[in-house]
Structures are given as structure tokens and as C-alpha cells.
Amino acid sequence: MSNPWLRELWRMVALFGGALFVGWLLGVPHGMLTLALAGYLGWHLYNLHRLERWYRRRKKTEPPTASGIWGEVFEHIYQWQRSDRQRKKKLATILSRFKESTAAMPDATIILTEDDYIEWFNKAAKRYLGLQSKQDIGQRIDNLIRHSRFSEFLARGDFSEPLEMVSPLDEQRYFAFRVVPYGNQHKLLVVRDISRIKRLERMRSDFVANVSHELRTPLTVVSGYLENMAADDSEQSNQWSKCLHQMQGQTQRMTRLVEDLLMLSRLENEDKTAVRDPVAVSALLTSLVEDARVLSGENQHRISLESDDNLWLRGSEKELTSAFSNLLFNAVQYTPDKGHITVRWYRDGDNACFEVQDDGIGIAIQHVHRLTERFYRVDAGRSREHGGTGLGLAIVKHVLDRHEAWLGIESQPGKGSVFRCTFAPKMLMHRDASTENR
């Protein structure tokens, strides 16, 4: 028991004991005890009234003076009030500094609630997005930025990667939208102008496309002459057969590189939602598996296909063929002789998955996250030996981005790999294979 309560207990003992003694002397002990109890309750009610009046005024005044336990109560409340005031002042200072710093940022910064309502934004948000302070505070952000990709980005809730899209006010500008959850169910939306970066990327892409296109013609001419020379059965041609064979191999490799560069450039520059045709994935995979068996040849890989004939995709058949063939042919090239390769196309919950599994050489974990980079090779010598360009998985990544899908890679050195492409529900179609084949 604390000291204030101990003192209050002694006060009660003294009050009621004295009342009983006086009542005993006067012959009315119950009356005096009742009177003492009424006085004690009245004293408490009086102090409660003083406390309520002091609190209701909400002024920064000293608390009422009182003795006993009420003095302690008034003092504790006053100390709590002072501490609360200091904390609020500190928070107000921090908030003010935060607003000053974010207002000075060149990037647009918007504070959103859990339900995407605007609480605050800086000056850059006014310039970039056309927001207005008085009208737009309290509005949903997706009601002001009316773009389907932005609405889907917020609804999906996966903010691990920023959304890049054209400015809602100026088609010549390009913005990156990044959402950072923070605090108590709040979000920080940061919008960065990446127009200059996009222009540089376009210049690079155009340069690569132009150079690749210009290389096509001389490569075709060189390849044609080499074929004619290799087909010549003269004694002189036979002397150069080994050199001609090597030259043909390098020319073919260069041609594949040019074709991959052109394909990658086109994927980067075209609209992501350009093609949404029905694609019979099962029939496509049947053809690719046959091609893979031909490519395997003497290596005698055991290639099996497990496919849902009724599960179709919306997209570009040409692009999907390129992506799927890259994954399948990579498995053929990097799986030892007589190894197993399994190709699967199946529904996984609401999504659909294309999967290539092999028991090949595998990939060390430190390389996995970089496999989709251009020209990245785990083993450059082995890649060149198999005629790889280093662009295959970069093409796969871009094709999947255009089809709202993503690539997952599982691999262990010496045990093999699994490459899995997962497609969102909106890209799927269900068709009866028996009806389609009639």
C-alpha cells in the first residue's frame, strides 16, 4: 500500500473513531457516525466537482489545491497533462519538420490512409498530378488518377516493385509510382519523374535495334556465300571444309544474337497490352516438345509433357512461343545425356503455370536472381559452347511482363532446375478441346 493511501486510511480511522467517541459521549453513536460518513462523502463530491470544473476549462492553469488523497490525484493528473502537452509539442515539431522536408523534395509525396484516401501532399504533387489542396484532401487517390494500371496497382497490394506509367497530365512525361506502407495503416505514395531515364532507354533500345537491323543484311549475304562454298564438292573446297564449318557456326550464332536483340527491342518498345488473342497452349507445347526432341538428337533426353488441353491463354502466340521455347531448349542444352525433362501446363488455384523441370547441372543460388539480366551467363564458356546469346531469359522476362505473369526459378547444383511461369486469372481462358478440334 502506497503512502498517500496509508495516510488516507489513518484519516478515516481518526474521523470515524472520533465520531463514534463523541457519539458515545452524547448517547447517539449511530447518528454521529452517519454525520461523519456524510461529511466524508461530501468532501469527496466537492473535490470531484473541482476536478471536473478544472478539466472542463482545459486551461493551462495550476490544479486545485487539496489535502489528502485528492492532493495526490490532482498532482498526478497535472503531471500527466504536462507530459502529454510536451509529447504533443514534440510530435507537432516532428510533423512540421517532416512536412517541410517532404515539401522540399523534388518527388511528389502523398500520405494515404489504409483505404487510399488523401491526407496530405506536397507541392510537387500539385505540379506532377494536378492535385489541389482544398478540394482533393479527403478524396480517394484513384478517383483523381484515373488509369486502369494505377487502380490495379493499388488493388493488388504488392508494392515490392514500382509502377511505371505515362503521366496523367502530359503524355511526354513518364512517372514511377512507389508505395511504402508505414505507421498505423498508412501509406506513403512517392511519384518520381523518370522521363529522362525513359528517353535514354529508348535511345539505347533504338540504337540496338538499328544496329541489329543493319547487321541483318551483311550476315545474310555472308551466310549465303558460306552455304554455297560448303556445298561445293571441289578439292579446294574440301581443303577449307573445317574453316567453312566454323565460319558457318559463328555466322549462325551472330544471326541468332541479332534476332534476339531485335526481339528484345520490340518487346521493350511495344505497348504491353498490344495482343490478347486466344492461344491454345497445349497445342503450342506439343509442337515445342517435338522440336526439343529433334534438338536433343543423339543426347536421347527423355522429354515428357503434362498439359491441360482445356486451359488457354490470352496473348501473343508468337511471343509465348519464344518464351516457352527458350526455357525448354535451355533445359535440353544444359541437361546431361539421357536426362529427364518434364514440361507441365496446369491450373494452380486461380492462376495457371507453365513449368519446365530437368535433372541437369543446376544453378548456384547466388546466380539465380541475375539470370534474367541481358548477357548474364553463369558459365560463359559453356554458354558459348551451346550457342547461347545470353538474351533468352531476358526475353522470357519481358514476354511474361507483357502477359501479366512472372517467372519463378528453383535450382540446386547437381540436382536440376525448375523454371515456372505463373499467369494471372485475367489472362486465362477455358475452352473445350474436343469442340475446338472438330
Residue pairs with C-beta under 8 A, 6 or more apart in sequence:
1 9
4 68
4 69
4 72
5 69
7 68
7 69
8 68
8 69
11 68
12 40
15 36
15 39
15 40
16 33
16 36
16 37
18 36
19 32
19 33
19 35
19 36
20 29
20 32
20 33
22 32
23 29
23 30
23 31
23 32
23 33
26 32
44 70
47 64
47 66
47 70
47 73
50 64
50 66
51 64
51 70
51 73
51 74
51 77
54 61
54 63
54 64
54 74
55 77
60 85
62 78
63 74
63 75
63 77
63 78
64 74
65 71
65 74
66 73
66 74
99 120
99 122
102 109
102 122
103 122
103 123
105 122
105 124
106 124
106 193
107 124
107 190
107 191
107 192
107 193
108 121
108 122
108 124
108 125
108 127
108 128
108 129
108 189
108 190
108 191
108 192
109 121
109 122
109 124
109 125
109 188
109 189
109 190
109 191
110 118
110 120
110 121
110 122
110 125
110 131
110 141
110 188
110 189
110 190
110 191
111 118
111 119
111 120
111 121
111 186
111 187
111 188
111 189
112 118
112 119
112 141
112 179
112 186
112 187
112 188
112 189
113 119
113 185
113 186
113 187
114 185
114 186
114 187
115 140
116 140
116 141
116 142
116 154
116 187
117 138
117 139
117 140
117 141
118 131
118 136
118 137
118 138
118 139
118 140
118 141
118 144
119 137
119 138
119 186
120 137
121 131
121 133
121 136
124 191
125 131
125 191
126 132
126 133
128 167
128 169
128 175
128 191
128 193
129 144
129 145
129 168
129 169
129 191
130 144
130 168
130 169
131 144
136 144
141 154
141 189
142 150
142 151
142 154
145 168
146 168
147 165
147 168
149 163
149 165
150 163
150 165
150 177
153 163
153 177
153 179
154 179
159 178
159 179
159 180
159 181
162 176
162 177
162 178
163 176
163 177
163 178
164 174
164 175
164 176
164 177
164 194
164 198
165 174
165 175
165 177
166 173
166 174
166 175
167 173
167 174
167 175
172 195
173 193
173 195
174 193
174 194
174 195
174 197
174 198
175 191
175 192
175 193
175 194
176 191
176 192
176 194
177 189
177 190
177 191
178 189
178 190
178 191
178 192
179 187
179 188
179 189
179 190
180 187
180 188
180 190
181 187
181 188
182 188
201 268
202 269
205 265
205 268
205 269
206 265
208 261
208 264
208 265
209 261
209 262
209 265
209 266
209 269
212 258
212 261
212 262
212 265
213 262
215 254
215 258
216 255
216 258
219 251
219 254
219 255
219 258
220 255
222 251
223 248
223 251
223 252
223 255
226 244
226 247
226 248
226 251
227 248
229 237
229 240
229 244
230 237
230 241
230 244
230 245
230 248
237 244
249 387
252 387
253 387
253 389
256 387
256 389
257 389
257 391
260 389
260 391
260 392
260 395
261 391
263 322
263 395
264 374
264 391
264 394
264 395
264 398
267 319
267 395
267 398
267 399
267 402
268 398
270 402
272 401
272 402
273 402
274 316
274 402
275 315
275 316
275 319
276 314
276 315
277 314
277 315
277 316
277 317
278 312
278 313
278 314
278 429
278 431
279 312
279 313
279 314
279 315
279 316
279 317
279 320
280 312
280 431
280 436
281 307
281 311
281 312
281 313
281 320
281 345
281 354
282 307
282 308
282 309
282 311
282 345
282 433
284 317
284 320
284 321
284 324
285 305
285 307
285 324
285 343
285 345
285 354
286 305
286 307
288 321
288 324
288 325
288 328
288 343
289 303
289 305
289 328
289 343
291 325
291 329
292 301
292 303
292 328
292 329
292 331
292 332
292 341
293 301
293 303
295 329
295 332
296 303
296 332
298 337
299 332
299 335
299 337
299 338
300 337
300 338
301 332
301 335
301 337
301 338
301 339
301 340
301 341
302 338
302 339
302 340
302 341
303 332
303 341
303 342
303 343
304 340
304 341
304 342
304 343
305 342
305 343
305 344
306 342
306 343
306 344
306 345
306 346
307 343
307 344
307 345
307 346
308 345
308 346
308 347
309 433
310 430
310 431
310 432
310 433
311 345
311 346
311 347
311 352
311 428
311 429
311 430
312 428
312 429
312 430
312 431
313 320
313 352
313 403
313 423
313 427
313 428
313 429
314 426
314 427
314 428
314 429
315 402
315 403
315 427
316 399
316 402
316 403
319 399
319 402
319 403
320 399
320 403
322 395
322 399
323 395
323 396
323 399
323 400
323 421
324 354
324 421
326 392
326 393
326 395
326 396
327 354
327 356
327 396
327 419
327 421
328 341
328 343
328 356
330 356
330 388
330 392
330 393
330 419
331 341
331 356
331 358
331 360
331 417
331 419
332 341
333 386
333 388
334 358
334 360
334 361
334 382
334 386
335 341
335 358
335 359
335 360
335 361
335 416
336 360
336 361
339 358
339 359
339 360
340 358
340 359
341 356
341 357
341 358
342 355
342 356
342 357
342 358
343 354
343 355
343 356
344 353
344 354
344 355
344 356
344 357
345 352
345 353
345 354
345 355
346 352
346 353
346 355
347 353
347 428
348 422
350 425
351 422
351 423
351 424
351 425
351 428
352 422
352 423
352 427
352 428
353 420
353 421
353 422
353 423
354 420
354 421
354 423
355 418
355 419
355 420
355 421
356 418
356 419
357 416
357 417
357 418
357 419
358 416
358 417
359 415
359 416
360 416
360 417
361 413
361 414
362 411
362 412
362 413
362 414
362 415
362 416
362 417
363 371
363 378
363 409
363 411
363 413
363 417
364 378
364 413
365 411
367 378
368 409
368 411
370 376
371 378
371 393
371 409
372 393
372 394
372 396
372 397
372 407
373 394
374 390
374 391
374 394
375 390
375 391
376 390
377 383
377 388
377 390
383 390
393 407
396 407
396 421
397 407
400 406
400 407
400 421
403 423
403 427
404 423
404 424
404 426
404 427
405 421
405 422
405 423
405 424
405 427
406 421
406 422
407 419
407 420
407 421
408 418
408 419
408 420
408 421
408 422
409 417
409 418
409 419
409 420
410 417
410 418
410 420
411 417
411 418
